[in-house]
Amino acid sequence: MTEAGVSLLALAIVMQIIFGKAVPFIGGDVIGNITAIVGALGAQGLVGLASVGVIYAIFTKD
């Protein structure tokens, strides 16, 4: 399930890079949202680092 989500996220990023923000079926600014999440995690210090560790553990879980 995680692989499908990551694949769809990658597809949305590529589509937004190619066509800009005017991709009708994506429904939002994917790159802007990812940038905001990374910025928020970076601003949180140790809590952000712990969150990144948990997210990494979820994605690398077999």
N, CA, C and O atoms as a Tripos MOL2 file, in Angstrom:
@<TRIPOS>MOLECULE
protein
  248   247    62     0     0
PROTEIN
NO_CHARGES

@<TRIPOS>ATOM
      1 N           0.8200   -1.1890    0.0000 N.3       1 MET1
      2 CA          0.0000    0.0000    0.0000 C.3       1 MET1
      3 C           0.8670    1.2580    0.0000 C.2       1 MET1
      4 O           0.5570    2.2380   -0.6780 O.2       1 MET1
      5 N           1.9510    1.2180    0.7640 N.am      2 THR2
      6 CA          2.8540    2.3630    0.8130 C.3       2 THR2
      7 C           3.4890    2.6090   -0.5440 C.2       2 THR2
      8 O           3.6720    3.7550   -0.9550 O.2       2 THR2
      9 N           3.8270    1.5210   -1.2440 N.am      3 GLU3
     10 CA          4.4430    1.6560   -2.5660 C.3       3 GLU3
     11 C           3.5030    2.3460   -3.5400 C.2       3 GLU3
     12 O           3.9390    3.1640   -4.3490 O.2       3 GLU3
     13 N           2.2250    2.0260   -3.4710 N.am      4 ALA4
     14 CA          1.2500    2.6670   -4.3540 C.3       4 ALA4
     15 C           1.1380    4.1580   -4.0460 C.2       4 ALA4
     16 O           1.0550    4.9790   -4.9590 O.2       4 ALA4
     17 N           1.1370    4.5020   -2.7680 N.am      5 GLY5
     18 CA          1.0600    5.9110   -2.3810 C.3       5 GLY5
     19 C           2.2710    6.7040   -2.8330 C.2       5 GLY5
     20 O           2.1430    7.8270   -3.3210 O.2       5 GLY5
     21 N           3.4540    6.1120   -2.6700 N.am      6 VAL6
     22 CA          4.6810    6.7890   -3.1000 C.3       6 VAL6
     23 C           4.6980    6.9290   -4.6180 C.2       6 VAL6
     24 O           5.1420    7.9510   -5.1410 O.2       6 VAL6
     25 N           4.2190    5.9100   -5.3270 N.am      7 SER7
     26 CA          4.1650    5.9890   -6.7890 C.3       7 SER7
     27 C           3.2150    7.0870   -7.2520 C.2       7 SER7
     28 O           3.5300    7.8310   -8.1800 O.2       7 SER7
     29 N           2.0600    7.1910   -6.6130 N.am      8 LEU8
     30 CA          1.1120    8.2510   -6.9760 C.3       8 LEU8
     31 C           1.6600    9.6320   -6.6510 C.2       8 LEU8
     32 O           1.4420   10.5840   -7.4000 O.2       8 LEU8
     33 N           2.3670    9.7390   -5.5400 N.am      9 LEU9
     34 CA          2.9890   11.0080   -5.1770 C.3       9 LEU9
     35 C           4.0460   11.4040   -6.2010 C.2       9 LEU9
     36 O           4.1180   12.5630   -6.6110 O.2       9 LEU9
     37 N           4.8670   10.4390   -6.6130 N.am     10 ALA10
     38 CA          5.8860   10.7170   -7.6280 C.3      10 ALA10
     39 C           5.2430   11.1310   -8.9490 C.2      10 ALA10
     40 O           5.7230   12.0490   -9.6140 O.2      10 ALA10
     41 N           4.1610   10.4580   -9.3290 N.am     11 LEU11
     42 CA          3.4520   10.8170  -10.5580 C.3      11 LEU11
     43 C           2.8910   12.2320  -10.4680 C.2      11 LEU11
     44 O           2.9760   12.9940  -11.4310 O.2      11 LEU11
     45 N           2.3210   12.5880   -9.3290 N.am     12 ALA12
     46 CA          1.7690   13.9320   -9.1510 C.3      12 ALA12
     47 C           2.8600   14.9890   -9.2360 C.2      12 ALA12
     48 O           2.6430   16.0580   -9.8070 O.2      12 ALA12
     49 N           4.0370   14.7010   -8.6710 N.am     13 ILE13
     50 CA          5.1500   15.6550   -8.7360 C.3      13 ILE13
     51 C           5.6120   15.8430  -10.1710 C.2      13 ILE13
     52 O           5.8220   16.9720  -10.6150 O.2      13 ILE13
     53 N           5.7710   14.7400  -10.9000 N.am     14 VAL14
     54 CA          6.2130   14.8320  -12.2990 C.3      14 VAL14
     55 C           5.1830   15.5740  -13.1380 C.2      14 VAL14
     56 O           5.5450   16.4070  -13.9690 O.2      14 VAL14
     57 N           3.8990   15.2810  -12.9290 N.am     15 MET15
     58 CA          2.8570   15.9670  -13.6950 C.3      15 MET15
     59 C           2.8560   17.4660  -13.4020 C.2      15 MET15
     60 O           2.6510   18.2750  -14.3070 O.2      15 MET15
     61 N           3.0840   17.8370  -12.1490 N.am     16 GLN16
     62 CA          3.1030   19.2590  -11.8180 C.3      16 GLN16
     63 C           4.3400   19.9360  -12.3850 C.2      16 GLN16
     64 O           4.2740   21.1000  -12.7790 O.2      16 GLN16
     65 N           5.4610   19.2370  -12.4340 N.am     17 ILE17
     66 CA          6.6640   19.8190  -13.0400 C.3      17 ILE17
     67 C           6.4450   20.0440  -14.5280 C.2      17 ILE17
     68 O           6.8340   21.0820  -15.0650 O.2      17 ILE17
     69 N           5.8270   19.0790  -15.1940 N.am     18 ILE18
     70 CA          5.6200   19.1890  -16.6440 C.3      18 ILE18
     71 C           4.5630   20.2370  -16.9850 C.2      18 ILE18
     72 O           4.7920   21.0810  -17.8520 O.2      18 ILE18
     73 N           3.4120   20.1970  -16.3160 N.am     19 PHE19
     74 CA          2.2810   21.0350  -16.6920 C.3      19 PHE19
     75 C           2.0590   22.2460  -15.7930 C.2      19 PHE19
     76 O           1.1920   23.0680  -16.0890 O.2      19 PHE19
     77 N           2.8000   22.3800  -14.7250 N.am     20 GLY20
     78 CA          2.5950   23.4890  -13.8000 C.3      20 GLY20
     79 C           1.4500   23.2060  -12.8450 C.2      20 GLY20
     80 O           1.0500   22.0550  -12.6710 O.2      20 GLY20
     81 N           0.9240   24.2510  -12.2280 N.am     21 LYS21
     82 CA         -0.1420   24.0800  -11.2370 C.3      21 LYS21
     83 C          -1.4980   23.7970  -11.8650 C.2      21 LYS21
     84 O          -2.4680   23.5620  -11.1450 O.2      21 LYS21
     85 N          -1.5880   23.8150  -13.1800 N.am     22 ALA22
     86 CA         -2.8720   23.6800  -13.8610 C.3      22 ALA22
     87 C          -3.2060   22.2340  -14.2260 C.2      22 ALA22
     88 O          -3.8730   22.0050  -15.2350 O.2      22 ALA22
     89 N          -2.7680   21.2590  -13.4460 N.am     23 VAL23
     90 CA         -3.1310   19.8680  -13.7070 C.3      23 VAL23
     91 C          -4.5020   19.6350  -13.0700 C.2      23 VAL23
     92 O          -4.6280   19.6890  -11.8460 O.2      23 VAL23
     93 N          -5.5330   19.3740  -13.8880 N.am     24 PRO24
     94 CA         -6.8970   19.3720  -13.3620 C.3      24 PRO24
     95 C          -7.2150   18.2420  -12.3820 C.2      24 PRO24
     96 O          -8.0150   18.4500  -11.4690 O.2      24 PRO24
     97 N          -6.6330   17.0770  -12.5320 N.am     25 PHE25
     98 CA         -7.0350   15.9520  -11.6910 C.3      25 PHE25
     99 C          -6.1860   15.7890  -10.4360 C.2      25 PHE25
    100 O          -6.4520   14.8920   -9.6360 O.2      25 PHE25
    101 N          -5.1760   16.6280  -10.2400 N.am     26 ILE26
    102 CA         -4.3810   16.5510   -9.0120 C.3      26 ILE26
    103 C          -5.0970   17.3010   -7.8920 C.2      26 ILE26
    104 O          -5.1640   16.8060   -6.7670 O.2      26 ILE26
    105 N          -5.6170   18.4510   -8.1750 N.am     27 GLY27
    106 CA         -6.4350   19.1620   -7.2080 C.3      27 GLY27
    107 C          -5.6900   19.9750   -6.1740 C.2      27 GLY27
    108 O          -6.2840   20.3670   -5.1700 O.2      27 GLY27
    109 N          -4.4230   20.2410   -6.3770 N.am     28 GLY28
    110 CA         -3.6980   21.0540   -5.4120 C.3      28 GLY28
    111 C          -2.2530   21.2390   -5.8180 C.2      28 GLY28
    112 O          -1.8000   20.7060   -6.8300 O.2      28 GLY28
    113 N          -1.5460   21.9930   -5.0220 N.am     29 ASP29
    114 CA         -0.1360   22.2780   -5.2680 C.3      29 ASP29
    115 C           0.7050   21.2440   -4.5160 C.2      29 ASP29
    116 O           1.0580   21.4530   -3.3550 O.2      29 ASP29
    117 N           1.0240   20.1370   -5.1740 N.am     30 VAL30
    118 CA          1.7320   19.0320   -4.5330 C.3      30 VAL30
    119 C           3.1190   19.4620   -4.0800 C.2      30 VAL30
    120 O           3.5060   19.2070   -2.9390 O.2      30 VAL30
    121 N           3.8580   20.1020   -4.9470 N.am     31 ILE31
    122 CA          5.2210   20.5140   -4.6130 C.3      31 ILE31
    123 C           5.2020   21.5520   -3.4880 C.2      31 ILE31
    124 O           6.0450   21.5060   -2.5920 O.2      31 ILE31
    125 N           4.2630   22.4710   -3.5260 N.am     32 GLY32
    126 CA          4.1340   23.4610   -2.4560 C.3      32 GLY32
    127 C           3.7920   22.8180   -1.1200 C.2      32 GLY32
    128 O           4.3080   23.2270   -0.0790 O.2      32 GLY32
    129 N           2.9240   21.8130   -1.1470 N.am     33 ASN33
    130 CA          2.5640   21.1180    0.0920 C.3      33 ASN33
    131 C           3.7470   20.3490    0.6650 C.2      33 ASN33
    132 O           3.9600   20.3620    1.8770 O.2      33 ASN33
    133 N           4.5140   19.6840   -0.1850 N.am     34 ILE34
    134 CA          5.6950   18.9490    0.2850 C.3      34 ILE34
    135 C           6.7190   19.9210    0.8570 C.2      34 ILE34
    136 O           7.3260   19.6500    1.8940 O.2      34 ILE34
    137 N           6.9110   21.0420    0.1880 N.am     35 THR35
    138 CA          7.8420   22.0560    0.6830 C.3      35 THR35
    139 C           7.3970   22.5850    2.0470 C.2      35 THR35
    140 O           8.2260   22.7980    2.9310 O.2      35 THR35
    141 N           6.1070   22.7940    2.2150 N.am     36 ALA36
    142 CA          5.5810   23.2720    3.5000 C.3      36 ALA36
    143 C           5.7770   22.2370    4.6070 C.2      36 ALA36
    144 O           6.1160   22.5960    5.7340 O.2      36 ALA36
    145 N           5.5690   20.9650    4.2980 N.am     37 ILE37
    146 CA          5.7610   19.9060    5.2960 C.3      37 ILE37
    147 C           7.2160   19.8230    5.7160 C.2      37 ILE37
    148 O           7.5160   19.7410    6.9080 O.2      37 ILE37
    149 N           8.1260   19.8450    4.7440 N.am     38 VAL38
    150 CA          9.5560   19.7800    5.0610 C.3      38 VAL38
    151 C           9.9770   20.9980    5.8760 C.2      38 VAL38
    152 O          10.7550   20.8710    6.8220 O.2      38 VAL38
    153 N           9.4750   22.1660    5.5210 N.am     39 GLY39
    154 CA          9.7880   23.3770    6.2750 C.3      39 GLY39
    155 C           9.2640   23.3160    7.7010 C.2      39 GLY39
    156 O           9.9410   23.7380    8.6380 O.2      39 GLY39
    157 N           8.0530   22.7900    7.8610 N.am     40 ALA40
    158 CA          7.4740   22.6720    9.2030 C.3      40 ALA40
    159 C           8.2550   21.6770   10.0560 C.2      40 ALA40
    160 O           8.4890   21.9220   11.2400 O.2      40 ALA40
    161 N           8.6580   20.5580    9.4590 N.am     41 LEU41
    162 CA          9.4500   19.5760   10.2090 C.3      41 LEU41
    163 C          10.8120   20.1490   10.5800 C.2      41 LEU41
    164 O          11.3200   19.8880   11.6700 O.2      41 LEU41
    165 N          11.4030   20.9260    9.6810 N.am     42 GLY42
    166 CA         12.6990   21.5370    9.9690 C.3      42 GLY42
    167 C          12.6240   22.5840   11.0630 C.2      42 GLY42
    168 O          13.5880   22.7800   11.8040 O.2      42 GLY42
    169 N          11.4960   23.2520   11.1700 N.am     43 ALA43
    170 CA         11.3390   24.2980   12.1800 C.3      43 ALA43
    171 C          11.0540   23.7290   13.5710 C.2      43 ALA43
    172 O          11.1730   24.4440   14.5660 O.2      43 ALA43
    173 N          10.6840   22.4670   13.6450 N.am     44 GLN44
    174 CA         10.3100   21.8820   14.9290 C.3      44 GLN44
    175 C          11.4820   21.3000   15.7110 C.2      44 GLN44
    176 O          11.3010   20.8650   16.8490 O.2      44 GLN44
    177 N          12.6620   21.2820   15.1360 N.am     45 GLY45
    178 CA         13.8460   20.8110   15.8540 C.3      45 GLY45
    179 C          13.8090   19.3240   16.1320 C.2      45 GLY45
    180 O          13.6710   18.5190   15.2110 O.2      45 GLY45
    181 N          13.9300   18.9520   17.4000 N.am     46 LEU46
    182 CA         14.0120   17.5470   17.7970 C.3      46 LEU46
    183 C          12.7130   16.7980   17.5010 C.2      46 LEU46
    184 O          12.7540   15.6290   17.1190 O.2      46 LEU46
    185 N          11.5790   17.4420   17.6690 N.am     47 VAL47
    186 CA         10.3010   16.8010   17.3690 C.3      47 VAL47
    187 C          10.2040   16.5000   15.8750 C.2      47 VAL47
    188 O           9.7150   15.4400   15.4850 O.2      47 VAL47
    189 N          10.6630   17.4200   15.0480 N.am     48 GLY48
    190 CA         10.6790   17.1890   13.6070 C.3      48 GLY48
    191 C          11.5990   16.0510   13.2270 C.2      48 GLY48
    192 O          11.2750   15.2500   12.3510 O.2      48 GLY48
    193 N          12.7520   15.9750   13.8850 N.am     49 LEU49
    194 CA         13.6920   14.8870   13.6200 C.3      49 LEU49
    195 C          13.0910   13.5420   14.0250 C.2      49 LEU49
    196 O          13.2510   12.5530   13.3100 O.2      49 LEU49
    197 N          12.4070   13.5010   15.1570 N.am     50 ALA50
    198 CA         11.7390   12.2680   15.5840 C.3      50 ALA50
    199 C          10.6350   11.8820   14.6020 C.2      50 ALA50
    200 O          10.4490   10.7000   14.3110 O.2      50 ALA50
    201 N           9.9050   12.8670   14.0920 N.am     51 SER51
    202 CA          8.8500   12.5990   13.1130 C.3      51 SER51
    203 C           9.4200   12.0220   11.8340 C.2      51 SER51
    204 O           8.8550   11.0920   11.2580 O.2      51 SER51
    205 N          10.5410   12.5730   11.3880 N.am     52 VAL52
    206 CA         11.1960   12.0470   10.1880 C.3      52 VAL52
    207 C          11.6460   10.6090   10.4290 C.2      52 VAL52
    208 O          11.5370    9.7710    9.5340 O.2      52 VAL52
    209 N          12.1500   10.3140   11.6280 N.am     53 GLY53
    210 CA         12.5520    8.9490   11.9570 C.3      53 GLY53
    211 C          11.3860    7.9750   11.9140 C.2      53 GLY53
    212 O          11.5280    6.8570   11.4180 O.2      53 GLY53
    213 N          10.2390    8.3890   12.4270 N.am     54 VAL54
    214 CA          9.0480    7.5360   12.3980 C.3      54 VAL54
    215 C           8.5810    7.3200   10.9620 C.2      54 VAL54
    216 O           8.2430    6.1990   10.5820 O.2      54 VAL54
    217 N           8.5610    8.3750   10.1720 N.am     55 ILE55
    218 CA          8.1570    8.2540    8.7660 C.3      55 ILE55
    219 C           9.1100    7.3350    8.0170 C.2      55 ILE55
    220 O           8.6700    6.5130    7.2130 O.2      55 ILE55
    221 N          10.4100    7.4610    8.2690 N.am     56 TYR56
    222 CA         11.4000    6.5900    7.6320 C.3      56 TYR56
    223 C          11.1670    5.1340    8.0280 C.2      56 TYR56
    224 O          11.2490    4.2430    7.1820 O.2      56 TYR56
    225 N          10.8780    4.8880    9.2950 N.am     57 ALA57
    226 CA         10.6300    3.5190    9.7550 C.3      57 ALA57
    227 C           9.3910    2.9240    9.0860 C.2      57 ALA57
    228 O           9.3710    1.7370    8.7610 O.2      57 ALA57
    229 N           8.3730    3.7340    8.8830 N.am     58 ILE58
    230 CA          7.1620    3.2490    8.2220 C.3      58 ILE58
    231 C           7.4490    2.8860    6.7700 C.2      58 ILE58
    232 O           6.9810    1.8560    6.2860 O.2      58 ILE58
    233 N           8.2120    3.7200    6.0720 N.am     59 PHE59
    234 CA          8.4850    3.4660    4.6620 C.3      59 PHE59
    235 C           9.4610    2.3280    4.4310 C.2      59 PHE59
    236 O           9.4160    1.6980    3.3740 O.2      59 PHE59
    237 N          10.3420    2.0390    5.3800 N.am     60 THR60
    238 CA         11.3120    0.9600    5.1860 C.3      60 THR60
    239 C          10.8640   -0.3480    5.8160 C.2      60 THR60
    240 O          11.5880   -1.3410    5.7530 O.2      60 THR60
    241 N           9.7010   -0.3640    6.4120 N.am     61 LYS61
    242 CA          9.1710   -1.5750    7.0390 C.3      61 LYS61
    243 C           8.7920   -2.5880    5.9600 C.2      61 LYS61
    244 O           8.1620   -2.2410    4.9620 O.2      61 LYS61
    245 N           9.1820   -3.8390    6.1750 N.am     62 ASP62
    246 CA          8.8520   -4.8890    5.1880 C.3      62 ASP62
    247 C           7.5190   -5.5040    5.4500 C.2      62 ASP62
    248 O           7.0970   -6.3970    4.7160 O.2      62 ASP62
@<TRIPOS>BOND
     1     1     2 1
     2     2     3 1
     3     3     4 2
     4     3     5 am
     5     5     6 1
     6     6     7 1
     7     7     8 2
     8     7     9 am
     9     9    10 1
    10    10    11 1
    11    11    12 2
    12    11    13 am
    13    13    14 1
    14    14    15 1
    15    15    16 2
    16    15    17 am
    17    17    18 1
    18    18    19 1
    19    19    20 2
    20    19    21 am
    21    21    22 1
    22    22    23 1
    23    23    24 2
    24    23    25 am
    25    25    26 1
    26    26    27 1
    27    27    28 2
    28    27    29 am
    29    29    30 1
    30    30    31 1
    31    31    32 2
    32    31    33 am
    33    33    34 1
    34    34    35 1
    35    35    36 2
    36    35    37 am
    37    37    38 1
    38    38    39 1
    39    39    40 2
    40    39    41 am
    41    41    42 1
    42    42    43 1
    43    43    44 2
    44    43    45 am
    45    45    46 1
    46    46    47 1
    47    47    48 2
    48    47    49 am
    49    49    50 1
    50    50    51 1
    51    51    52 2
    52    51    53 am
    53    53    54 1
    54    54    55 1
    55    55    56 2
    56    55    57 am
    57    57    58 1
    58    58    59 1
    59    59    60 2
    60    59    61 am
    61    61    62 1
    62    62    63 1
    63    63    64 2
    64    63    65 am
    65    65    66 1
    66    66    67 1
    67    67    68 2
    68    67    69 am
    69    69    70 1
    70    70    71 1
    71    71    72 2
    72    71    73 am
    73    73    74 1
    74    74    75 1
    75    75    76 2
    76    75    77 am
    77    77    78 1
    78    78    79 1
    79    79    80 2
    80    79    81 am
    81    81    82 1
    82    82    83 1
    83    83    84 2
    84    83    85 am
    85    85    86 1
    86    86    87 1
    87    87    88 2
    88    87    89 am
    89    89    90 1
    90    90    91 1
    91    91    92 2
    92    91    93 am
    93    93    94 1
    94    94    95 1
    95    95    96 2
    96    95    97 am
    97    97    98 1
    98    98    99 1
    99    99   100 2
   100    99   101 am
   101   101   102 1
   102   102   103 1
   103   103   104 2
   104   103   105 am
   105   105   106 1
   106   106   107 1
   107   107   108 2
   108   107   109 am
   109   109   110 1
   110   110   111 1
   111   111   112 2
   112   111   113 am
   113   113   114 1
   114   114   115 1
   115   115   116 2
   116   115   117 am
   117   117   118 1
   118   118   119 1
   119   119   120 2
   120   119   121 am
   121   121   122 1
   122   122   123 1
   123   123   124 2
   124   123   125 am
   125   125   126 1
   126   126   127 1
   127   127   128 2
   128   127   129 am
   129   129   130 1
   130   130   131 1
   131   131   132 2
   132   131   133 am
   133   133   134 1
   134   134   135 1
   135   135   136 2
   136   135   137 am
   137   137   138 1
   138   138   139 1
   139   139   140 2
   140   139   141 am
   141   141   142 1
   142   142   143 1
   143   143   144 2
   144   143   145 am
   145   145   146 1
   146   146   147 1
   147   147   148 2
   148   147   149 am
   149   149   150 1
   150   150   151 1
   151   151   152 2
   152   151   153 am
   153   153   154 1
   154   154   155 1
   155   155   156 2
   156   155   157 am
   157   157   158 1
   158   158   159 1
   159   159   160 2
   160   159   161 am
   161   161   162 1
   162   162   163 1
   163   163   164 2
   164   163   165 am
   165   165   166 1
   166   166   167 1
   167   167   168 2
   168   167   169 am
   169   169   170 1
   170   170   171 1
   171   171   172 2
   172   171   173 am
   173   173   174 1
   174   174   175 1
   175   175   176 2
   176   175   177 am
   177   177   178 1
   178   178   179 1
   179   179   180 2
   180   179   181 am
   181   181   182 1
   182   182   183 1
   183   183   184 2
   184   183   185 am
   185   185   186 1
   186   186   187 1
   187   187   188 2
   188   187   189 am
   189   189   190 1
   190   190   191 1
   191   191   192 2
   192   191   193 am
   193   193   194 1
   194   194   195 1
   195   195   196 2
   196   195   197 am
   197   197   198 1
   198   198   199 1
   199   199   200 2
   200   199   201 am
   201   201   202 1
   202   202   203 1
   203   203   204 2
   204   203   205 am
   205   205   206 1
   206   206   207 1
   207   207   208 2
   208   207   209 am
   209   209   210 1
   210   210   211 1
   211   211   212 2
   212   211   213 am
   213   213   214 1
   214   214   215 1
   215   215   216 2
   216   215   217 am
   217   217   218 1
   218   218   219 1
   219   219   220 2
   220   219   221 am
   221   221   222 1
   222   222   223 1
   223   223   224 2
   224   223   225 am
   225   225   226 1
   226   226   227 1
   227   227   228 2
   228   227   229 am
   229   229   230 1
   230   230   231 1
   231   231   232 2
   232   231   233 am
   233   233   234 1
   234   234   235 1
   235   235   236 2
   236   235   237 am
   237   237   238 1
   238   238   239 1
   239   239   240 2
   240   239   241 am
   241   241   242 1
   242   242   243 1
   243   243   244 2
   244   243   245 am
   245   245   246 1
   246   246   247 1
   247   247   248 2
@<TRIPOS>SUBSTRUCTURE
     1 MET1         2 RESIDUE 1 A MET
     2 THR2         6 RESIDUE 1 A THR
     3 GLU3        10 RESIDUE 1 A GLU
     4 ALA4        14 RESIDUE 1 A ALA
     5 GLY5        18 RESIDUE 1 A GLY
     6 VAL6        22 RESIDUE 1 A VAL
     7 SER7        26 RESIDUE 1 A SER
     8 LEU8        30 RESIDUE 1 A LEU
     9 LEU9        34 RESIDUE 1 A LEU
    10 ALA10       38 RESIDUE 1 A ALA
    11 LEU11       42 RESIDUE 1 A LEU
    12 ALA12       46 RESIDUE 1 A ALA
    13 ILE13       50 RESIDUE 1 A ILE
    14 VAL14       54 RESIDUE 1 A VAL
    15 MET15       58 RESIDUE 1 A MET
    16 GLN16       62 RESIDUE 1 A GLN
    17 ILE17       66 RESIDUE 1 A ILE
    18 ILE18       70 RESIDUE 1 A ILE
    19 PHE19       74 RESIDUE 1 A PHE
    20 GLY20       78 RESIDUE 1 A GLY
    21 LYS21       82 RESIDUE 1 A LYS
    22 ALA22       86 RESIDUE 1 A ALA
    23 VAL23       90 RESIDUE 1 A VAL
    24 PRO24       94 RESIDUE 1 A PRO
    25 PHE25       98 RESIDUE 1 A PHE
    26 ILE26      102 RESIDUE 1 A ILE
    27 GLY27      106 RESIDUE 1 A GLY
    28 GLY28      110 RESIDUE 1 A GLY
    29 ASP29      114 RESIDUE 1 A ASP
    30 VAL30      118 RESIDUE 1 A VAL
    31 ILE31      122 RESIDUE 1 A ILE
    32 GLY32      126 RESIDUE 1 A GLY
    33 ASN33      130 RESIDUE 1 A ASN
    34 ILE34      134 RESIDUE 1 A ILE
    35 THR35      138 RESIDUE 1 A THR
    36 ALA36      142 RESIDUE 1 A ALA
    37 ILE37      146 RESIDUE 1 A ILE
    38 VAL38      150 RESIDUE 1 A VAL
    39 GLY39      154 RESIDUE 1 A GLY
    40 ALA40      158 RESIDUE 1 A ALA
    41 LEU41      162 RESIDUE 1 A LEU
    42 GLY42      166 RESIDUE 1 A GLY
    43 ALA43      170 RESIDUE 1 A ALA
    44 GLN44      174 RESIDUE 1 A GLN
    45 GLY45      178 RESIDUE 1 A GLY
    46 LEU46      182 RESIDUE 1 A LEU
    47 VAL47      186 RESIDUE 1 A VAL
    48 GLY48      190 RESIDUE 1 A GLY
    49 LEU49      194 RESIDUE 1 A LEU
    50 ALA50      198 RESIDUE 1 A ALA
    51 SER51      202 RESIDUE 1 A SER
    52 VAL52      206 RESIDUE 1 A VAL
    53 GLY53      210 RESIDUE 1 A GLY
    54 VAL54      214 RESIDUE 1 A VAL
    55 ILE55      218 RESIDUE 1 A ILE
    56 TYR56      222 RESIDUE 1 A TYR
    57 ALA57      226 RESIDUE 1 A ALA
    58 ILE58      230 RESIDUE 1 A ILE
    59 PHE59      234 RESIDUE 1 A PHE
    60 THR60      238 RESIDUE 1 A THR
    61 LYS61      242 RESIDUE 1 A LYS
    62 ASP62      246 RESIDUE 1 A ASP
